Amino acid sequence: MADPPKTIVLGSVNGQFAAAFKKLGTLHAKNQFACCIATGNLFGTDNDDNEAADNELSQLLSGQIEVPVTTYFTVGTRPFPARIAERLEKAAETDDGEGNEICPNLHYLGKRSVTKTAEGLRIVALGGLLVEDDGAASADGVVRAGPSTDACLPFHSVADEASLRGAHGADILLTAIWPRGIQRGSAQAQALLSDTTLAKIPSSDGLADLVAALRPRYHLTSSPDLEDGEQVSFYEREAFFHPERPDSSHSLAIDVTRFLSLASWGNASKAKSLYAFALSREAPTLVPAGCTPSPFLGRANGQKKRRAPLEPEPYSRFSQDGRGGGRGGRHGKRTRRDQQAHVPLGPDRCFFCLSNPNLPTHMLASIGDDAYLATAKGPLPLPTTFAEQGLAAPAEGGTPPNSFPGHMIIVPLSHAPTISAGAMHPAEDTGLNTEASAGQVVATKTFCEMTRFRESLQAMVASRTHQRLGTVTWEISRQRNVHVHWQFVPVPADLVVGGLVEAAFRVEAANLELPPLVEESQEKGGVMAGDNYKPIEGDYFRVWIWGETGEASDESGGRIVGKTLVMHLDEGSYFDLQYGRRVVAKLLGLEATRTVWQECSQTEAEEEADVAAFRAAYAPWDFTLAE
């Protein structure tokens, strides 16, 4: 396979062609770059007192200063010299396709353009400063209406920014100014750019929308020289990844953008004004080290309003009437009357308690001493979703194996909102002196058995599918819960190993403006401490991500890949109860039809078939059968 083409980026040259192109030539002789991208202001200003700068421009146009490699540029933040503007305007009138070459190897991309180079690089360019007077720049520099038409003036309009969103992707995005908010989530920005400096840097919300829409591999621009003489240094933001495309048919490829703002050539602080990179033809399938979520989440179709959180009621695992355990209306929205009449549910009416006489017991799969296992009402995957990976009951008597969704619920027998000593109560006298001690015993036994169910499910899924599937299990623990439970769903193991499952949870959390996720290893609770379970303090969301690598023929299994993430929730705050399901739905490419559980209802016969297939597949791992 041929090496990927190398590209070199050049900061604002400001008319210093001889020195800049001499250095470029030296580097090109060693590296053989496919092209050069000149950012910012390539040319100096028309100034009668600067004879040296005028001479360098003459030497460039006459060929005395050689441009050593094909170099592309757009308009910067100030006007072109008159000789350059006249040449480009005349070329635009003739429209002969050759007029954008200023001199050999120096090509003007235009102010607003989409270009594919000879090496196959797709460059989207938008030059000039944003003028927000509802229009385009005319010859007098005033923006009036629609996209700007003058190819040389250093202005562009909001319409210019919006029009390029239809470019459908870019290898390189070249702009004269920054996208507003690029510093969000960047440790580098905190170290290099003060709030005062950031406020002075020309930026645009429309460019932020453009980056979110195009997802360029590289976004290139230049660091400006500010009016007060302050120079902005070289800034390379940490790479950031974009959420999975909504129209994706599910690909392992990740859209990653790298933002570079180069310092001006010959700057006094000797900050980096040259930068080289090799642009691979293949998109990454692993999240690069140090990568952050996109600072422009939610902007792919323009600025969006903040999504209203869902009502703070629990997921109704067994609800038959679509009300979601006290939630009325379509998709479980509660009416005002419901809110006024809402009272806590007791075990006799709880949709998770075995003492509820209306419990659909045909969905129960396994019952232990302190917890039970059941199939999910309105499962996220279809029965056929994982058939190709082999998630099915073993075939008997020549009949084909029966596949099943694999979406399971792990539920404590105790009617409690959280797994904690204060919430758990013993079913009978334990002989302990205090209620707290008895509650601690129940909490510990419950957590251990729920964990045992989760780990046995993980082993079953990995074994049945020859390590082709991993798993995701999530828990919402809040004091306002009715009955705590865990949801378990298989996912492709490649997504676990490649870090995409973790990335998806982090991206969706940022998109919904939820608190950040941290690894449980950093937590003070959530683990066994001696013989007792020590719960995480306060309300939280927890997700276990698990997978096993190994060849199908390797009966001993492979390497275990697992991570536990925790999101702390403010007590009493709203939380999107479908957060976990939505993330997994996107990972499986089912978000269009399977995100809302009420829309995935099955007949009782279908539910019975699924639980029968599951029981047959799970039997070798069902520890309750041997005890």
N, C-alpha and C positions, 0 to 999 in steps of 0.2 A: 504494500500500500504506500502511495506517495505521501511524503511529508506534507502537513497542512501548510497553506501559504502563509508567509510571514508579512505582517503589516507593521509599519512604523508610524507613530503619531508625533506631530510637531506642534508645539505651542505657538502663540502669536509671534510672528517673525518681525512685524512692524517695520518692514522694508530692509532688514539686515540680511539681504539675500546672499551676499558673498560668503559670510562666515557660516550662516545656517546651512546652505547647500554644500559647502565644502565639508562640513562635519557629516552631513547626511551621506555624501559620496563615500567617505571613509567607512562608515558603518555599512553601507550597501555593498561595498566590495567584499566585506567579510561575511555578510548574511544573506545577500541576494533577496531583498524584499520584493514582494509582489507589487506593492504600492505604498504610497505615503498619504496620510490624511493630515492636511494642514488645518489647524483649528484657529479660532479667533480672527485677529486682524493680520492677514498676510502682508498687506502693503502698509507703507507709511502714509503720512498726510501730505497734501499739497502745501508746501511751505517754501516761499521764495528765498528764505534765509538758509535753507538746508540744502546746499548745493551737492553735498556728498550723497544724501539720500536720493536726490534727483538723478545723479550720475549712476547709482546702483540700479535704479529702475530702468534707465536707458540701456545699461549693460545687460540686464535681464532680457529686455524685449529684443535686443539685437543678437542674443545668443552668446554674448561674451561670458556671461555667468551661466554655467550649465546646471540644469535641473537633472540630477543623476538617476532618478527613478520616477515613474509615473506618479504624479502628485495631484490630489483632488482638493478643492477648497470651495467654500461658500462665502457669502458676504458676512462680515463681522458686525461690530457694533458702531462703526463709523464709515463714512462714505469712501468709495474707491477714489484713488487719484483720477484726475480728469482724463488722462490718456487711457487708463484702463476702462473707465466707464464708457468713453466714446467707442472704444474698440468693441466692447460687449454689446452696446446698443446698436451699433452698425451691424454686428453679426446677427443680432436678433431680428433685424429688418430683412436680411437676406435669407435667413433660416436655411442655410446650406448644410447644417449638421456638423460643420467644421469650426464654426465661429467661437466655440467655447474654449478653444485652445489658445491661451495667451502667448505661449511660446512652446517649443518642443518639451513634452512631458509635463506641462502645467495646464490642468483642465479645470474650468469653472463648472461646478455642478448646477449652478442656478441657485436662486434664493429658496425655492420650494420645489423639490424634485425627488424622483425615485430613479436610481441608476443601478444597472447591473454591470459590473466590471468584466474585463476579459477573463479574469480568474474566477468569475462566478459569484463574487461578493455583491450582496444587495445593500446599497447605501441609500438611506433616506436622509435628505438634507433639509434644514429649515434655518436660514440665516436671519440676522437682524434682531433688533430689540422689538419687544411687543409694544404696540401702540393700541390702547384700548378705547379708541373713540368710535367704535362701531363701524369700522370700514378698512379700506385698503389705502396704502400710501400712494399718493400721486406725486407729480414732479416737485411740488412744493413741500413734500414731506408730511403732509397731513393725511391721516387715515380717514377714509370716508365710508365706503360701503363695499362689502364683499371681500374676496381674496385680493391681496395686493398684486398689482400688475407690473410695476416697475421693477425690473430684474436687478437693479444695481443699488437702489436705496436701502440703507441699513435698518429697515423696519419690516415687520410683518404683522398681520392682524390675527384676531381670534379665529376668523374664518379660515386662515391659512393653517393654523394648528389643527382645527377640526377636520379639514379636508384630507390631511395626511393620515388620519386614523383609518382610512380605507385602504391603506397601502398593503395590508395583510402581511405584516411581519418585516423584519429587517435584520441583517447581520450587523450593520453599523448604523446608528443614528447620530448624525452630526448636527449640532445646534450651536448658536452663538450665546445663548443664555442657559441657565440651569432650570430644571423642573422644580417647582416649589415643593418643599418637603423632602427633598432627597436625603437630608441629614437625619430623618427620623429612624431610630433604631440603630444608628451608626456610632460605634465607640470612637472611630477615627474622627468623625465630625466633632464630637465633644472635646477631643484632644486638640484639634487644629483650628476650629472655627468658633469664635465667640458669637453670642447672640447678636451683638452689635455689628459684627462683620457680616453675618448672615443676612441681616436686615438690609445691608447695602448692596448685596449681590443681586443683579437683575435676575428675576425668576418668573415663572408663569405656572398657573394652575393648568392651563391648556396643555403645556408640555408634560405635566404629570399625567394627565389623561392620555396623552400620546404614547408615553412610555408603557403605561398599563395596557394599552391596546396593541401596540406593536411588539412588545417584549423583545427588544433588540438584544443581541448577544453582547454588544458593546455600545455604550452611549458616550460619545466624545464631545468635549467642549473645552473652553479655555478659562483659566482663572483671570478675572478682570483686574485691571488697574483702576482703583477707585479714585473719585474726584479729589479726595483729600491727600492723595499721594500714597495711600496705603496699598500694598500689594498683597493679593491673596495667593498663597503658596499653592504648590501642587497638592491636589486632593484625589486620592483613590479610595472610593467608598468600598466597604466590604461588599462582595458579590451578594445579590439578593435573588431569591427564587419567587416565581409567580405561582398562584394557585392553578390547579388543573383546569384546562380549558373547558368551559361548559359544554362545548360541542364535541369533546374528545370521545373517541371510541375506546378509550383507556389505553394509554401508552405508558411505558416505563420512563420515557424521556421527560426531563425536567427543563422548564424554561428558566434560564439563569441570565441575569443582566449584570454587567460590570460597568460602573460609571467612573470615568476618568476626566479630570479637569487639570489641564497642563499649565504650568507657569509659563510666563513669556520668555522667549529666547533671550539669553544674555542678562537675565534678571540679577540684581545685586546680591540677593541671598543665595544664589546658585541652586535654587529649587529646580526640580526635575522639569525639563522642557522637551525631552524626548522620551518616548516610551514605545517599546516593541512587543508584539504578541503574535502568536500563531493561532489562527482561528480554525479549530477542528471542524471537519464536515459533519460530525455526529454530535448531537446534543447529549449532555451528560445524563446518566441514569442514577447517579448517586449525588446526594447533596454535598457540594464542595465544603471543605473544612472552613469554618468561620462564616459560612453563608447565613444571611438573615432573611426573614420574610420580607416581601416587597414593602417599601414604605408607601406604596400607592394602592394598597388593597382597596377594592371596591370602586376603583376609578375606571375600569375597562370600558364602560359605556358613559363616561362623564361622571361628574360628582353626583353621588347618591346620598339620599337622606339616610340618617341612621336608622337601622332596622329596629322596630319596636320589639322588645323582648316578649317571649311567650308568658302566659299566665303561670304563676308559681305553684302549679298543682302537679302531683306525681303522675308518672306514666301508668296507665291502667292496663295491666297485663292481662286481666281476665274480663274486662268490660265487654258486655254483649250489646249494649244499647248505644255505643258510640259516645257516651257522656264522659268517659275518662275519669270515673270515680268522683263525680260531683261537678264535672265540667260540662256545660251545655252547649248546644249549637254545633255547627259544622266545624270539624277539626278541633273540637274540644274547647271552643271559646266560651267563657263563662258569661252569662247574662247578669245584670245587676241583681235580679231576684235571687239567682244562684249564690252570688256573693253575700247577700244579706242573710240567706238561710243556711250558709255553709257551717257545718259543725264537724268536729273530728269524727272519723269513722271508727267504730269499735270492731273487734275481731269478728263479730257476727255479720258485719256488712263489708268488711275489708276485702278487697279483690285479690289479696295475696294470702289470706289466712285460711287454713284448712278447715276451720270451724264455721266458715261461711257456708250455709246450706245451698247457696246458688253457685258455688264454685264449679266451673266446668272441669270435673275431675278426669275427663277423658284425655286432657292435655298433660297430666302428670306423667313424668318419665321415671323418676327415682326418688325415694324418700329415705332420708337418713335419720340420725338421732336429733340433730339440731338444725338441719336445713333440708331443702328438697330441690329437685331439678324438674323443670317443665319446659315444653316448647312455647314459643312466643306467639301471642295473638297478633295477627298481621305481621308475619315475619318479614324482615328486610330482604333477604335473598329469596329467590324462587326455588322450588324443589329441584329445578334443573340447573341452577346457577353454577353449582360445583360438581355437576355430574361428570364433566370431562376430566376433572382432577381425581375422581374416584370416591367422592364423599357419598357413599351409598351403603345400604345394608348388604351383607354378603348374599350372593345368589344361591338359591336352593332349588334342587330338583330340576335344573335346566332352565329355570325362569331367570330373566334378566334382573340385575340388582336394582333395588328401589332406591333412588336418590331422595334426599331430603334437604330442607333449607339449612339446617345447622344453627339457626338462631335460637339460643336457649336462654332461660332465666334461672338464676341461682338465688333462692329465696330463703331467708332464715325462718324457722318455725315461730320464733318469738315475734309478737306484734310490736315492733319498735321502729322509730324513725332512723336510728343510727345503730351501728355495732359498737356499743360502749357500755360500761358498767352502769351508768346512770339510766340508760334506756332499756337495758335487758333485764327481764325479771324471770326468776326460776319458775318452772311449771309445778314444782313440788318442793317440799322442805329439803334443803341441802345440808342442814346441820350446821351451817355457818352462823356466826354470831350476828352479823350485820347484813342489811339488805344490799349495801354496796359491795361487800365481799361476795355475796351470792350472785349479784349482777356481773361482777368481774369474771366469775367462773363461767357463766352462761355466755358472756361476750367472747371469752377466749375459746370456748368449745365451738361456738358458732362460726367465728372467723376461721378456725382451723378446718372445720368441715366444709365450709364454703370454698376455702382454698383447695381442699382436696378434690371437690367437684371440679373446680376450674382446671387444676392440673391434670386430672384424669381426662377431661374433655380435650385439653391441649394434646395429650398423648394419643388419644383416639383419632383426632383430626390428622395429626402428623403421620401416624401409622397407616391409616386407611388411604391416605392420598400420597404415600411415599414421599413425604416432606414437601409436597407441592403447595400445601396450604399452611399458613400460620393462623394466628388468632388474635382477636382484640376483645378485651373484657373491660367494661366501664361501670363505674358506680357513682351515683349522685347521693352524697350524704349531707342532709340538712336537718336541722331541728324541726322544721315545718313538714318534713316528710310524713306520710301515713305509714308506709312499710318499706324499709330499705331493701334493695335487691341489686343484683349484678346482672348485666346483659352481656351475652357472649355471642360473637359472630366470627366465623372463619373469614380470612382474607388471603389473597395470594402471598405465598412466602417471599417471593421476590420483592414485594412492596415492603415487607418487614426488614429484610436484609439490606435493601437499598436505602433505608431511612425514609422512604416516602410516607409511611404510615405516621411516623412521628412528625414529619414536616407538615402533613395534612392537618393534624390536630393543632399544631402551632399556627398555621396560616388561618384556619377557620376561627380560632380564638381571637387572633388579631383582627380579622374581618368583622367579627361580631363585637369587637371592643370589650372582650372578656379579659380577666386577669391573666398573667403569663403562666405557663406550665413550667414546673420545676421537677427535677428527678427526685424520686422518693428517697434515694440514698442520702439526699441532703436534708431530709425531713427529720424532725425529732420524734415523730410518731409513725403509726401505720405499720409497725413491725412487731414481731414477738420479742418480748423482753423477758428472758427466763421462761417461766411457765405461763406468763400472762401476755395477752394481746394489749398493746399500748396504742390506742386509736390516735389518729391525727386530730389535733385540736381544731375546733370550729367547723364551719360548713366547708365542704370541698367537693370537687369533682376529681375522680381518680381513674386512670386508664392503664391497664396492663397490656403491653404489646409483646407478642411472643412468636417465635418461629424456630424451626430446626432445619439446618442445612444438611444435605447428604444425598448421595445417589440412591435411586430407587432400589438398587441391588444391595445396598449397604444395610443389612438388617439391624446392625448395631446403632443405626442413626448417625447423625452428624453433629455439628457444632450448634449449641443452643444460643440463640440470639434473643435477648429480652430486655425490656426497659419498662419502668413504672414511672408515670408522670402524674403530678398532682397540681391542681389549680385551686388556690384558696379563694373562697367566696365570702364576701361581706355578709354578715348575718342580716337577714331580712331583705337583701337585695334581690332583684329579679335575675333569673337565670334561664337561658334558653334550654328547656328540658330536652329538646330534640338535637342538641349540639352533637352528642356522640353518634346518634343515628345518621345525622346529616353528613358528618365526616366520612363514615364508612360507606354510605350510599354513593358519595362522590368517588371514593376509591374504587368501588365496584362498577362505576359507570351506570348506576341505577337511580341517580338523584331525580331524574325527570318523572319517574313513576312510582318509586318505592320509599320516598322520604317520609311521607305521612302514613303512620301505621294503620289509621282507620280506612285508608284507601287500598289496603292490602289484605282485606278480610278474606277468609276462606270458609267453605262450608264445613259443617261438623264432620262429614265424611272425609274431606281433605285433611282436616286436622288430625283425625284418627289415623289416617294412612301415614302421615308424617311422623307421628309419635311412634307408631309401630316400627317404621323403618329405622328411626333413631334408636329405639330400644335394642333392635337386633344388631345394629352396628356397634353400640356402646357396651353391650353385655360383657365382653372380656375385660372392660375397664371399670365396670360398675361395682365399686367396693361394697355397696349395700347388699349385694346378692351373696356375698361370701361371709357375711357377719351375722 
